[in-house]
Amino acid sequence: MKIIDLGGKEMTVTDLELAIMQADDYRHYRHTDPSFKLLDDGLQAYWEDVYQKLLRLKSE
C-alpha cells in the first residue's frame, strides 16, 4: 500500500494499523516553547494529512 505525502513523496505502508497509530500520535505532538508554533502548525498539518490518508486506505 502506498500514499503520497504533502511534499509529493510516495510512502510505502507495510503495517497499516501501526502506521495509523503512529500518525495519530505524531499529529498531537507540540513543543513546550511557543516560539515553535509555526513549525508545529506545519507538522500538525503534515501528520493530519498522513493520518487521514491512512484511514482512507483502511476503509477501502
C-alpha distance matrix in Angstrom:
0.0 3.8 7.1 10.6 13.2 16.8 17.9 15.8 13.8 10.2 8.4 5.8 5.3 6.9 9.1 8.4 12.1 13.3 11.4 12.9 16.2 16.3 15.6 18.2 20.6 20.3 21.0 24.3 25.6 28.8 31.5 34.9 36.6 36.6 36.9 33.1 32.5 31.2 28.7 27.6 27.3 24.9 22.8 22.8 21.7 18.8 17.6 18.3 16.1 13.1 14.1 14.5 11.1 9.6 12.2 11.5 7.9 10.1 12.8 11.1
3.8 0.0 3.8 6.9 9.7 13.4 14.3 12.0 10.1 6.6 5.4 4.5 5.7 8.7 11.0 10.1 13.8 14.3 11.5 13.1 16.5 15.9 14.6 17.6 19.9 18.9 19.4 22.9 24.0 26.9 29.5 33.0 34.4 34.3 34.3 30.5 29.9 28.3 25.9 25.1 24.6 22.0 20.2 20.5 19.0 16.0 15.4 16.4 13.7 11.0 12.9 13.2 9.6 9.1 12.3 11.4 8.7 11.7 14.1 12.7
7.1 3.8 0.0 3.8 6.4 9.9 11.3 9.4 8.3 5.7 5.3 6.7 7.6 11.3 12.8 11.1 14.4 14.8 11.4 12.4 15.8 15.0 12.9 15.8 18.3 16.9 16.8 20.5 21.8 24.4 27.0 30.6 31.8 31.4 31.3 27.6 26.8 25.0 22.9 22.2 21.3 18.7 17.2 17.4 15.6 12.7 12.5 13.2 10.3 7.9 10.4 10.5 6.9 7.6 10.9 10.0 8.5 11.8 13.9 13.0
10.6 6.9 3.8 0.0 3.8 6.8 7.8 5.6 5.4 4.5 6.0 8.9 10.7 14.4 16.1 14.5 17.5 17.6 13.9 14.8 18.0 16.6 14.1 17.0 19.3 17.3 16.9 20.7 21.6 23.7 26.1 29.8 30.5 29.9 29.5 25.9 25.0 22.9 20.8 20.7 19.6 16.6 15.7 16.4 14.1 11.2 12.1 13.0 9.7 8.3 11.6 11.6 8.5 10.3 13.5 12.4 11.8 15.2 16.9 16.1
13.2 9.7 6.4 3.8 0.0 3.8 5.4 5.3 5.4 6.4 7.0 10.5 11.9 15.6 16.7 15.2 17.7 17.1 13.3 14.0 16.7 14.9 12.0 15.0 16.9 14.4 13.9 17.7 18.3 20.2 22.4 26.1 26.8 26.1 25.7 22.1 21.3 19.1 17.0 16.9 16.0 12.9 11.9 12.9 10.8 7.6 9.0 10.4 7.4 6.4 10.2 10.8 8.8 10.6 13.7 13.5 13.5 16.4 18.3 18.3
16.8 13.4 9.9 6.8 3.8 0.0 3.8 5.4 7.4 9.6 10.7 14.3 15.6 19.3 20.3 18.5 20.6 20.0 16.3 16.5 18.9 17.0 13.7 16.2 17.9 15.1 13.9 17.5 18.1 19.3 21.4 25.0 25.3 24.2 23.5 20.1 19.0 16.5 14.9 15.2 13.7 10.4 10.5 11.6 8.8 6.4 9.2 10.2 7.3 8.0 11.6 11.8 10.6 13.2 15.7 15.5 16.2 19.1 20.5 20.7
17.9 14.3 11.3 7.8 5.4 3.8 0.0 3.8 5.6 8.9 10.7 14.5 16.5 20.1 21.5 20.3 22.7 21.7 18.0 18.9 21.1 18.7 15.9 18.8 20.0 16.9 16.3 19.8 19.7 20.7 22.3 26.0 25.9 25.0 23.9 20.5 20.0 17.1 15.2 16.3 15.3 11.6 11.8 13.9 11.6 8.8 11.7 13.4 10.8 10.9 14.7 15.3 13.8 15.9 18.9 18.6 18.8 21.8 23.5 23.3
15.8 12.0 9.4 5.6 5.3 5.4 3.8 0.0 3.8 6.6 9.4 12.9 15.3 18.9 20.8 19.6 22.5 21.9 18.2 19.2 21.9 19.9 17.2 20.2 21.9 19.1 18.6 22.3 22.6 23.9 25.7 29.4 29.5 28.7 27.6 24.2 23.6 20.8 18.9 19.8 18.7 15.1 15.1 16.8 14.2 11.4 13.8 15.1 11.9 11.6 15.4 15.5 13.2 15.4 18.4 17.5 17.3 20.7 22.2 21.5
13.8 10.1 8.3 5.4 5.4 7.4 5.6 3.8 0.0 3.8 6.4 9.9 12.7 16.0 18.2 17.6 20.6 19.7 16.1 17.8 20.4 18.1 16.0 19.4 20.8 18.1 18.4 22.0 22.0 23.7 25.4 29.2 29.5 29.2 28.2 24.6 24.5 22.0 19.6 20.2 19.8 16.2 15.4 17.3 15.4 12.0 13.6 15.7 12.8 11.4 15.1 16.0 13.3 14.7 18.1 17.6 16.7 19.9 22.0 21.2
10.2 6.6 5.7 4.5 6.4 9.6 8.9 6.6 3.8 0.0 3.8 6.6 9.7 13.0 15.5 15.0 18.3 17.8 14.4 16.3 19.2 17.4 15.6 19.0 20.7 18.6 19.0 22.8 23.1 25.3 27.3 31.0 31.7 31.5 30.9 27.2 26.9 24.7 22.2 22.4 22.0 18.7 17.4 18.8 17.1 13.6 14.4 16.2 13.3 11.2 14.5 15.2 12.1 12.8 16.4 15.7 14.1 17.3 19.5 18.4
8.4 5.4 5.3 6.0 7.0 10.7 10.7 9.4 6.4 3.8 0.0 3.8 6.4 9.6 11.9 11.7 14.9 14.1 10.8 13.1 15.8 14.0 12.7 16.3 17.8 16.0 17.0 20.6 20.9 23.5 25.6 29.2 30.3 30.5 30.1 26.3 26.2 24.5 21.8 21.5 21.4 18.5 16.5 17.7 16.6 13.0 12.8 14.9 12.6 9.6 12.4 13.9 10.9 10.7 14.4 14.5 12.5 15.1 18.0 17.3
5.8 4.5 6.7 8.9 10.5 14.3 14.5 12.9 9.9 6.6 3.8 0.0 3.8 6.4 9.3 9.8 13.3 12.8 10.2 13.0 15.7 14.4 13.9 17.2 18.8 17.7 19.0 22.4 22.8 25.8 28.0 31.5 32.9 33.3 33.2 29.3 29.3 27.8 25.0 24.4 24.6 21.8 19.5 20.4 19.6 16.2 15.3 17.2 15.2 11.8 13.8 15.3 12.2 10.9 14.5 14.6 11.8 14.0 17.1 16.2
5.3 5.7 7.6 10.7 11.9 15.6 16.5 15.3 12.7 9.7 6.4 3.8 0.0 3.8 5.8 6.1 9.6 9.3 7.1 9.8 12.5 11.8 11.8 14.8 16.5 16.1 17.5 20.6 21.4 24.7 27.2 30.5 32.3 32.8 33.1 29.3 29.1 28.1 25.3 24.1 24.3 22.1 19.4 19.7 19.3 16.2 14.5 16.1 14.6 11.0 11.9 13.7 11.0 8.7 12.0 12.7 9.8 11.2 14.6 14.3
6.9 8.7 11.3 14.4 15.6 19.3 20.1 18.9 16.0 13.0 9.6 6.4 3.8 0.0 3.8 6.2 9.3 8.9 8.2 11.3 13.3 12.9 13.9 16.6 18.0 18.0 19.9 22.6 23.3 26.8 29.1 32.3 34.4 35.1 35.6 31.8 31.8 31.0 28.1 26.8 27.3 25.3 22.4 22.6 22.6 19.5 17.5 19.1 18.1 14.4 14.8 16.7 14.3 11.5 14.2 15.2 12.0 12.4 16.0 15.7
9.1 11.0 12.8 16.1 16.7 20.3 21.5 20.8 18.2 15.5 11.9 9.3 5.8 3.8 0.0 3.8 5.7 5.5 6.1 8.7 10.2 10.7 12.2 14.2 15.6 16.4 18.2 20.6 21.6 25.2 27.8 30.8 33.1 33.9 34.8 31.0 30.9 30.6 27.7 26.0 26.6 25.0 21.9 21.7 22.0 19.3 16.7 18.0 17.7 14.0 13.4 15.6 14.0 10.5 12.6 14.4 11.5 10.9 14.6 15.1
8.4 10.1 11.1 14.5 15.2 18.5 20.3 19.6 17.6 15.0 11.7 9.8 6.1 6.2 3.8 0.0 3.8 5.5 5.0 6.1 8.7 9.9 10.4 12.1 14.3 15.2 16.4 18.9 20.4 24.0 27.0 29.9 32.3 32.7 33.7 30.0 29.4 29.1 26.6 24.6 24.8 23.4 20.5 19.7 19.8 17.5 14.7 15.4 15.0 11.6 10.5 12.2 10.8 7.1 8.8 10.8 8.2 7.3 11.1 12.0
12.1 13.8 14.4 17.5 17.7 20.6 22.7 22.5 20.6 18.3 14.9 13.3 9.6 9.3 5.7 3.8 0.0 3.8 5.5 5.2 6.4 8.7 10.1 10.7 12.6 14.4 15.7 17.5 19.3 23.0 26.1 28.7 31.4 31.9 33.3 29.8 29.1 29.3 26.8 24.4 24.8 24.0 20.9 19.7 20.3 18.5 15.2 15.6 16.1 13.0 10.9 12.9 12.6 8.8 9.3 12.2 10.4 8.4 11.8 13.7
13.3 14.3 14.8 17.6 17.1 20.0 21.7 21.9 19.7 17.8 14.1 12.8 9.3 8.9 5.5 5.5 3.8 0.0 3.8 5.4 5.1 6.2 8.6 9.8 10.7 12.3 14.3 16.1 17.1 20.9 23.6 26.3 28.9 29.8 31.1 27.5 27.3 27.6 24.8 22.6 23.5 22.5 19.2 18.4 19.6 17.4 14.1 15.4 16.1 12.8 11.2 14.1 13.8 10.3 11.7 14.7 13.0 11.7 15.2 17.0
11.4 11.5 11.4 13.9 13.3 16.3 18.0 18.2 16.1 14.4 10.8 10.2 7.1 8.2 6.1 5.0 5.5 3.8 0.0 3.8 5.5 5.1 6.0 8.4 9.9 10.4 12.1 14.6 15.7 19.3 22.1 25.1 27.4 28.0 29.0 25.3 24.9 24.8 22.1 20.1 20.7 19.4 16.2 15.7 16.4 14.0 10.9 12.4 12.7 9.2 8.2 11.2 10.7 7.5 9.8 12.5 11.0 10.7 14.3 15.7
12.9 13.1 12.4 14.8 14.0 16.5 18.9 19.2 17.8 16.3 13.1 13.0 9.8 11.3 8.7 6.1 5.2 5.4 3.8 0.0 3.8 5.5 5.3 6.0 8.6 10.0 10.7 12.9 14.9 18.5 21.7 24.5 27.0 27.2 28.6 25.0 24.1 24.2 22.0 19.5 19.7 18.9 15.9 14.5 15.2 13.6 10.2 10.5 11.4 8.5 6.1 8.8 9.3 6.1 7.1 10.5 10.0 9.1 12.1 14.4
16.2 16.5 15.8 18.0 16.7 18.9 21.1 21.9 20.4 19.2 15.8 15.7 12.5 13.3 10.2 8.7 6.4 5.1 5.5 3.8 0.0 3.8 5.6 5.1 6.3 8.7 10.2 11.4 13.1 16.9 20.0 22.4 25.3 25.9 27.5 24.1 23.5 24.1 21.8 19.0 19.8 19.5 16.2 14.8 16.3 15.0 11.3 11.9 13.7 11.2 8.6 11.7 12.8 9.9 10.4 14.0 13.7 12.3 15.2 17.8
16.3 15.9 15.0 16.6 14.9 17.0 18.7 19.9 18.1 17.4 14.0 14.4 11.8 12.9 10.7 9.9 8.7 6.2 5.1 5.5 3.8 0.0 3.8 5.4 5.1 6.1 8.7 10.3 11.0 14.8 17.5 20.3 22.9 23.7 25.0 21.4 21.2 21.7 19.0 16.6 17.7 17.1 13.6 12.9 14.7 12.9 9.3 11.1 12.9 10.1 8.6 12.3 13.1 10.6 12.2 15.5 15.1 14.5 17.6 19.8
15.6 14.6 12.9 14.1 12.0 13.7 15.9 17.2 16.0 15.6 12.7 13.9 11.8 13.9 12.2 10.4 10.1 8.6 6.0 5.3 5.6 3.8 0.0 3.8 5.4 5.0 6.1 8.9 10.2 13.7 16.8 19.8 22.0 22.3 23.4 19.8 19.1 19.2 16.8 14.4 14.9 14.2 10.9 9.9 11.2 9.5 5.8 7.4 9.1 6.7 5.3 9.1 10.2 8.6 10.2 13.3 13.5 13.6 16.3 18.4
18.2 17.6 15.8 17.0 15.0 16.2 18.8 20.2 19.4 19.0 16.3 17.2 14.8 16.6 14.2 12.1 10.7 9.8 8.4 6.0 5.1 5.4 3.8 0.0 3.8 5.6 5.5 7.0 9.5 13.0 16.5 19.0 21.6 21.7 23.4 20.1 19.0 19.7 17.7 14.7 15.0 15.2 12.2 10.1 11.8 11.3 7.5 7.6 10.4 9.0 6.2 9.3 11.6 10.0 10.3 13.8 14.6 14.0 16.2 18.9
20.6 19.9 18.3 19.3 16.9 17.9 20.0 21.9 20.8 20.7 17.8 18.8 16.5 18.0 15.6 14.3 12.6 10.7 9.9 8.6 6.3 5.1 5.4 3.8 0.0 3.8 5.6 5.6 6.9 10.7 13.8 16.2 19.1 19.7 21.5 18.3 17.7 18.9 16.7 13.6 14.8 15.3 11.9 10.3 13.0 12.5 8.9 10.0 13.0 11.6 9.5 12.9 14.9 13.3 13.9 17.4 18.0 17.3 19.8 22.4
20.3 18.9 16.9 17.3 14.4 15.1 16.9 19.1 18.1 18.6 16.0 17.7 16.1 18.0 16.4 15.2 14.4 12.3 10.4 10.0 8.7 6.1 5.0 5.6 3.8 0.0 3.8 5.3 5.4 8.9 11.8 14.8 17.1 17.7 18.9 15.4 15.1 15.8 13.3 10.5 12.0 12.0 8.4 7.6 10.4 9.5 6.3 8.5 11.3 10.0 9.2 12.7 14.4 13.4 14.8 17.8 18.4 18.5 21.0 23.2
21.0 19.4 16.8 16.9 13.9 13.9 16.3 18.6 18.4 19.0 17.0 19.0 17.5 19.9 18.2 16.4 15.7 14.3 12.1 10.7 10.2 8.7 6.1 5.5 5.6 3.8 0.0 3.8 5.8 8.6 12.1 14.9 17.0 16.7 18.2 14.9 13.6 14.2 12.4 9.3 9.7 10.1 7.2 4.9 7.6 7.8 4.9 5.7 9.1 9.0 8.0 10.7 13.1 12.9 13.7 16.5 17.8 18.1 20.0 22.4
24.3 22.9 20.5 20.7 17.7 17.5 19.8 22.3 22.0 22.8 20.6 22.4 20.6 22.6 20.6 18.9 17.5 16.1 14.6 12.9 11.4 10.3 8.9 7.0 5.6 5.3 3.8 0.0 3.8 6.5 10.2 12.4 15.0 14.9 17.1 14.1 12.9 14.5 13.1 9.4 10.4 12.0 9.4 7.0 10.3 11.3 8.7 8.9 12.6 12.8 11.2 13.8 16.5 16.1 16.4 19.4 20.9 20.7 22.5 25.2
25.6 24.0 21.8 21.6 18.3 18.1 19.7 22.6 22.0 23.1 20.9 22.8 21.4 23.3 21.6 20.4 19.3 17.1 15.7 14.9 13.1 11.0 10.2 9.5 6.9 5.4 5.8 3.8 0.0 3.8 7.0 9.6 12.2 12.8 14.7 11.7 11.4 13.2 11.2 7.9 10.2 11.5 8.7 7.7 11.5 11.9 9.8 11.3 14.6 14.4 13.6 16.5 18.7 18.3 19.2 22.2 23.2 23.2 25.4 27.9
28.8 26.9 24.4 23.7 20.2 19.3 20.7 23.9 23.7 25.3 23.5 25.8 24.7 26.8 25.2 24.0 23.0 20.9 19.3 18.5 16.9 14.8 13.7 13.0 10.7 8.9 8.6 6.5 3.8 0.0 3.8 6.4 8.6 9.0 11.0 8.4 8.2 10.7 9.2 6.0 8.8 10.9 9.0 8.4 12.1 13.2 12.1 13.3 16.5 16.9 16.5 19.1 21.4 21.4 22.3 25.1 26.4 26.6 28.5 31.0
31.5 29.5 27.0 26.1 22.4 21.4 22.3 25.7 25.4 27.3 25.6 28.0 27.2 29.1 27.8 27.0 26.1 23.6 22.1 21.7 20.0 17.5 16.8 16.5 13.8 11.8 12.1 10.2 7.0 3.8 0.0 3.8 5.4 7.0 8.6 6.4 7.7 10.6 9.1 7.1 10.5 12.4 10.9 11.4 14.8 15.6 15.0 16.7 19.6 19.9 19.9 22.6 24.6 24.6 25.8 28.5 29.6 30.0 32.1 34.4
34.9 33.0 30.6 29.8 26.1 25.0 26.0 29.4 29.2 31.0 29.2 31.5 30.5 32.3 30.8 29.9 28.7 26.3 25.1 24.5 22.4 20.3 19.8 19.0 16.2 14.8 14.9 12.4 9.6 6.4 3.8 0.0 3.8 6.2 8.8 8.2 9.4 12.9 12.2 10.3 13.3 15.7 14.5 14.5 18.0 19.2 18.4 19.7 22.8 23.3 22.9 25.5 27.8 27.7 28.6 31.4 32.7 32.8 34.8 37.4
36.6 34.4 31.8 30.5 26.8 25.3 25.9 29.5 29.5 31.7 30.3 32.9 32.3 34.4 33.1 32.3 31.4 28.9 27.4 27.0 25.3 22.9 22.0 21.6 19.1 17.1 17.0 15.0 12.2 8.6 5.4 3.8 0.0 3.8 5.5 6.1 8.0 11.3 11.1 10.3 13.1 15.4 14.9 15.5 18.6 19.9 19.8 21.2 24.0 24.7 24.8 27.2 29.4 29.7 30.8 33.3 34.7 35.1 37.0 39.4
36.6 34.3 31.4 29.9 26.1 24.2 25.0 28.7 29.2 31.5 30.5 33.3 32.8 35.1 33.9 32.7 31.9 29.8 28.0 27.2 25.9 23.7 22.3 21.7 19.7 17.7 16.7 14.9 12.8 9.0 7.0 6.2 3.8 0.0 3.8 5.3 5.5 9.0 10.0 9.2 11.1 13.9 14.3 14.5 17.1 18.9 19.3 20.2 22.8 24.2 24.3 26.3 28.6 29.3 30.2 32.5 34.2 34.8 36.4 38.7
36.9 34.3 31.3 29.5 25.7 23.5 23.9 27.6 28.2 30.9 30.1 33.2 33.1 35.6 34.8 33.7 33.3 31.1 29.0 28.6 27.5 25.0 23.4 23.4 21.5 18.9 18.2 17.1 14.7 11.0 8.6 8.8 5.5 3.8 0.0 3.8 5.6 7.7 8.7 9.5 11.4 13.4 14.2 15.3 17.5 18.9 19.9 21.2 23.4 24.7 25.4 27.3 29.3 30.2 31.4 33.5 35.0 36.0 37.7 39.8
33.1 30.5 27.6 25.9 22.1 20.1 20.5 24.2 24.6 27.2 26.3 29.3 29.3 31.8 31.0 30.0 29.8 27.5 25.3 25.0 24.1 21.4 19.8 20.1 18.3 15.4 14.9 14.1 11.7 8.4 6.4 8.2 6.1 5.3 3.8 0.0 3.8 5.7 5.3 6.0 8.6 10.1 10.5 11.9 14.3 15.4 16.3 17.8 20.0 21.0 21.9 24.0 25.8 26.6 28.0 30.1 31.5 32.5 34.3 36.3
32.5 29.9 26.8 25.0 21.3 19.0 20.0 23.6 24.5 26.9 26.2 29.3 29.1 31.8 30.9 29.4 29.1 27.3 24.9 24.1 23.5 21.2 19.1 19.0 17.7 15.1 13.6 12.9 11.4 8.2 7.7 9.4 8.0 5.5 5.6 3.8 0.0 3.8 5.5 5.0 6.0 8.6 9.8 10.2 12.2 14.1 15.2 15.9 18.2 19.8 20.4 22.1 24.2 25.3 26.4 28.3 30.0 31.1 32.5 34.6
31.2 28.3 25.0 22.9 19.1 16.5 17.1 20.8 22.0 24.7 24.5 27.8 28.1 31.0 30.6 29.1 29.3 27.6 24.8 24.2 24.1 21.7 19.2 19.7 18.9 15.8 14.2 14.5 13.2 10.7 10.6 12.9 11.3 9.0 7.7 5.7 3.8 0.0 3.8 5.4 5.1 6.4 8.7 9.9 10.8 12.5 14.5 15.4 16.8 18.7 19.9 21.3 23.0 24.6 25.9 27.4 29.1 30.5 32.0 33.7
28.7 25.9 22.9 20.8 17.0 14.9 15.2 18.9 19.6 22.2 21.8 25.0 25.3 28.1 27.7 26.6 26.8 24.8 22.1 22.0 21.8 19.0 16.8 17.7 16.7 13.3 12.4 13.1 11.2 9.2 9.1 12.2 11.1 10.0 8.7 5.3 5.5 3.8 0.0 3.8 5.5 5.3 6.2 8.6 10.0 10.7 12.4 14.1 15.6 16.7 18.2 20.1 21.4 22.7 24.4 26.1 27.3 28.8 30.6 32.2
27.6 25.1 22.2 20.7 16.9 15.2 16.3 19.8 20.2 22.4 21.5 24.4 24.1 26.8 26.0 24.6 24.4 22.6 20.1 19.5 19.0 16.6 14.4 14.7 13.6 10.5 9.3 9.4 7.9 6.0 7.1 10.3 10.3 9.2 9.5 6.0 5.0 5.4 3.8 0.0 3.8 5.4 5.0 5.9 8.5 9.7 10.4 11.8 14.0 15.2 15.9 18.0 19.8 20.7 22.1 24.1 25.5 26.6 28.3 30.3
27.3 24.6 21.3 19.6 16.0 13.7 15.3 18.7 19.8 22.0 21.4 24.6 24.3 27.3 26.6 24.8 24.8 23.5 20.7 19.7 19.8 17.7 14.9 15.0 14.8 12.0 9.7 10.4 10.2 8.8 10.5 13.3 13.1 11.1 11.4 8.6 6.0 5.1 5.5 3.8 0.0 3.8 5.5 5.1 6.2 8.7 10.1 10.4 12.3 14.4 15.2 16.4 18.4 20.0 21.0 22.6 24.5 25.7 27.0 29.0
24.9 22.0 18.7 16.6 12.9 10.4 11.6 15.1 16.2 18.7 18.5 21.8 22.1 25.3 25.0 23.4 24.0 22.5 19.4 18.9 19.5 17.1 14.2 15.2 15.3 12.0 10.1 12.0 11.5 10.9 12.4 15.7 15.4 13.9 13.4 10.1 8.6 6.4 5.3 5.4 3.8 0.0 3.8 5.4 5.2 6.2 8.8 9.9 10.7 12.5 14.2 15.5 16.8 18.5 20.1 21.4 22.9 24.6 26.1 27.6
22.8 20.2 17.2 15.7 11.9 10.5 11.8 15.1 15.4 17.4 16.5 19.5 19.4 22.4 21.9 20.5 20.9 19.2 16.2 15.9 16.2 13.6 10.9 12.2 11.9 8.4 7.2 9.4 8.7 9.0 10.9 14.5 14.9 14.3 14.2 10.5 9.8 8.7 6.2 5.0 5.5 3.8 0.0 3.8 5.4 5.0 6.2 8.4 9.9 10.6 12.1 14.2 15.4 16.5 18.3 20.0 21.2 22.6 24.5 26.1
22.8 20.5 17.4 16.4 12.9 11.6 13.9 16.8 17.3 18.8 17.7 20.4 19.7 22.6 21.7 19.7 19.7 18.4 15.7 14.5 14.8 12.9 9.9 10.1 10.3 7.6 4.9 7.0 7.7 8.4 11.4 14.5 15.5 14.5 15.3 11.9 10.2 9.9 8.6 5.9 5.1 5.4 3.8 0.0 3.8 5.4 5.3 5.9 8.5 9.9 10.3 12.1 14.1 15.2 16.3 18.2 19.9 20.9 22.5 24.5
21.7 19.0 15.6 14.1 10.8 8.8 11.6 14.2 15.4 17.1 16.6 19.6 19.3 22.6 22.0 19.8 20.3 19.6 16.4 15.2 16.3 14.7 11.2 11.8 13.0 10.4 7.6 10.3 11.5 12.1 14.8 18.0 18.6 17.1 17.5 14.3 12.2 10.8 10.0 8.5 6.2 5.2 5.4 3.8 0.0 3.8 5.6 5.1 6.1 8.7 9.8 10.6 12.3 14.3 15.4 16.6 18.5 20.1 21.3 22.9
18.8 16.0 12.7 11.2 7.6 6.4 8.8 11.4 12.0 13.6 13.0 16.2 16.2 19.5 19.3 17.5 18.5 17.4 14.0 13.6 15.0 12.9 9.5 11.3 12.5 9.5 7.8 11.3 11.9 13.2 15.6 19.2 19.9 18.9 18.9 15.4 14.1 12.5 10.7 9.7 8.7 6.2 5.0 5.4 3.8 0.0 3.8 5.5 5.3 6.4 8.7 10.1 10.9 12.5 14.5 15.7 16.8 18.7 20.4 21.7
17.6 15.4 12.5 12.1 9.0 9.2 11.7 13.8 13.6 14.4 12.8 15.3 14.5 17.5 16.7 14.7 15.2 14.1 10.9 10.2 11.3 9.3 5.8 7.5 8.9 6.3 4.9 8.7 9.8 12.1 15.0 18.4 19.8 19.3 19.9 16.3 15.2 14.5 12.4 10.4 10.1 8.8 6.2 5.3 5.6 3.8 0.0 3.8 5.3 4.9 5.9 8.5 9.8 10.4 12.2 14.1 15.2 16.4 18.4 20.1
18.3 16.4 13.2 13.0 10.4 10.2 13.4 15.1 15.7 16.2 14.9 17.2 16.1 19.1 18.0 15.4 15.6 15.4 12.4 10.5 11.9 11.1 7.4 7.6 10.0 8.5 5.7 8.9 11.3 13.3 16.7 19.7 21.2 20.2 21.2 17.8 15.9 15.4 14.1 11.8 10.4 9.9 8.4 5.9 5.1 5.5 3.8 0.0 3.8 5.5 5.0 6.2 8.6 9.9 10.6 12.4 14.3 15.4 16.7 18.7
16.1 13.7 10.3 9.7 7.4 7.3 10.8 11.9 12.8 13.3 12.6 15.2 14.6 18.1 17.7 15.0 16.1 16.1 12.7 11.4 13.7 12.9 9.1 10.4 13.0 11.3 9.1 12.6 14.6 16.5 19.6 22.8 24.0 22.8 23.4 20.0 18.2 16.8 15.6 14.0 12.3 10.7 9.9 8.5 6.1 5.3 5.3 3.8 0.0 3.8 5.4 5.2 6.2 8.6 10.0 10.7 12.5 14.4 15.6 16.9
13.1 11.0 7.9 8.3 6.4 8.0 10.9 11.6 11.4 11.2 9.6 11.8 11.0 14.4 14.0 11.6 13.0 12.8 9.2 8.5 11.2 10.1 6.7 9.0 11.6 10.0 9.0 12.8 14.4 16.9 19.9 23.3 24.7 24.2 24.7 21.0 19.8 18.7 16.7 15.2 14.4 12.5 10.6 9.9 8.7 6.4 4.9 5.5 3.8 0.0 3.8 5.5 5.2 6.2 8.7 9.9 10.6 12.5 14.5 15.6
14.1 12.9 10.4 11.6 10.2 11.6 14.7 15.4 15.1 14.5 12.4 13.8 11.9 14.8 13.4 10.5 10.9 11.2 8.2 6.1 8.6 8.6 5.3 6.2 9.5 9.2 8.0 11.2 13.6 16.5 19.9 22.9 24.8 24.3 25.4 21.9 20.4 19.9 18.2 15.9 15.2 14.2 12.1 10.3 9.8 8.7 5.9 5.0 5.4 3.8 0.0 3.8 5.5 5.1 6.3 8.7 9.9 10.7 12.6 14.6
14.5 13.2 10.5 11.6 10.8 11.8 15.3 15.5 16.0 15.2 13.9 15.3 13.7 16.7 15.6 12.2 12.9 14.1 11.2 8.8 11.7 12.3 9.1 9.3 12.9 12.7 10.7 13.8 16.5 19.1 22.6 25.5 27.2 26.3 27.3 24.0 22.1 21.3 20.1 18.0 16.4 15.5 14.2 12.1 10.6 10.1 8.5 6.2 5.2 5.5 3.8 0.0 3.8 5.4 5.1 6.3 8.7 9.9 10.7 12.6
11.1 9.6 6.9 8.5 8.8 10.6 13.8 13.2 13.3 12.1 10.9 12.2 11.0 14.3 14.0 10.8 12.6 13.8 10.7 9.3 12.8 13.1 10.2 11.6 14.9 14.4 13.1 16.5 18.7 21.4 24.6 27.8 29.4 28.6 29.3 25.8 24.2 23.0 21.4 19.8 18.4 16.8 15.4 14.1 12.3 10.9 9.8 8.6 6.2 5.2 5.5 3.8 0.0 3.8 5.4 5.0 6.3 8.8 10.0 10.8
9.6 9.1 7.6 10.3 10.6 13.2 15.9 15.4 14.7 12.8 10.7 10.9 8.7 11.5 10.5 7.1 8.8 10.3 7.5 6.1 9.9 10.6 8.6 10.0 13.3 13.4 12.9 16.1 18.3 21.4 24.6 27.7 29.7 29.3 30.2 26.6 25.3 24.6 22.7 20.7 20.0 18.5 16.5 15.2 14.3 12.5 10.4 9.9 8.6 6.2 5.1 5.4 3.8 0.0 3.8 5.3 5.0 6.3 8.8 10.1
12.2 12.3 10.9 13.5 13.7 15.7 18.9 18.4 18.1 16.4 14.4 14.5 12.0 14.2 12.6 8.8 9.3 11.7 9.8 7.1 10.4 12.2 10.2 10.3 13.9 14.8 13.7 16.4 19.2 22.3 25.8 28.6 30.8 30.2 31.4 28.0 26.4 25.9 24.4 22.1 21.0 20.1 18.3 16.3 15.4 14.5 12.2 10.6 10.0 8.7 6.3 5.1 5.4 3.8 0.0 3.8 5.4 5.0 6.3 8.9
11.5 11.4 10.0 12.4 13.5 15.5 18.6 17.5 17.6 15.7 14.5 14.6 12.7 15.2 14.4 10.8 12.2 14.7 12.5 10.5 14.0 15.5 13.3 13.8 17.4 17.8 16.5 19.4 22.2 25.1 28.5 31.4 33.3 32.5 33.5 30.1 28.3 27.4 26.1 24.1 22.6 21.4 20.0 18.2 16.6 15.7 14.1 12.4 10.7 9.9 8.7 6.3 5.0 5.3 3.8 0.0 3.8 5.4 5.1 6.4
7.9 8.7 8.5 11.8 13.5 16.2 18.8 17.3 16.7 14.1 12.5 11.8 9.8 12.0 11.5 8.2 10.4 13.0 11.0 10.0 13.7 15.1 13.5 14.6 18.0 18.4 17.8 20.9 23.2 26.4 29.6 32.7 34.7 34.2 35.0 31.5 30.0 29.1 27.3 25.5 24.5 22.9 21.2 19.9 18.5 16.8 15.2 14.3 12.5 10.6 9.9 8.7 6.3 5.0 5.4 3.8 0.0 3.8 5.5 5.3
10.1 11.7 11.8 15.2 16.4 19.1 21.8 20.7 19.9 17.3 15.1 14.0 11.2 12.4 10.9 7.3 8.4 11.7 10.7 9.1 12.3 14.5 13.6 14.0 17.3 18.5 18.1 20.7 23.2 26.6 30.0 32.8 35.1 34.8 36.0 32.5 31.1 30.5 28.8 26.6 25.7 24.6 22.6 20.9 20.1 18.7 16.4 15.4 14.4 12.5 10.7 9.9 8.8 6.3 5.0 5.4 3.8 0.0 3.8 5.5
12.8 14.1 13.9 16.9 18.3 20.5 23.5 22.2 22.0 19.5 18.0 17.1 14.6 16.0 14.6 11.1 11.8 15.2 14.3 12.1 15.2 17.6 16.3 16.2 19.8 21.0 20.0 22.5 25.4 28.5 32.1 34.8 37.0 36.4 37.7 34.3 32.5 32.0 30.6 28.3 27.0 26.1 24.5 22.5 21.3 20.4 18.4 16.7 15.6 14.5 12.6 10.7 10.0 8.8 6.3 5.1 5.5 3.8 0.0 3.8
11.1 12.7 13.0 16.1 18.3 20.7 23.3 21.5 21.2 18.4 17.3 16.2 14.3 15.7 15.1 12.0 13.7 17.0 15.7 14.4 17.8 19.8 18.4 18.9 22.4 23.2 22.4 25.2 27.9 31.0 34.4 37.4 39.4 38.7 39.8 36.3 34.6 33.7 32.2 30.3 29.0 27.6 26.1 24.5 22.9 21.7 20.1 18.7 16.9 15.6 14.6 12.6 10.8 10.1 8.9 6.4 5.3 5.5 3.8 0.0
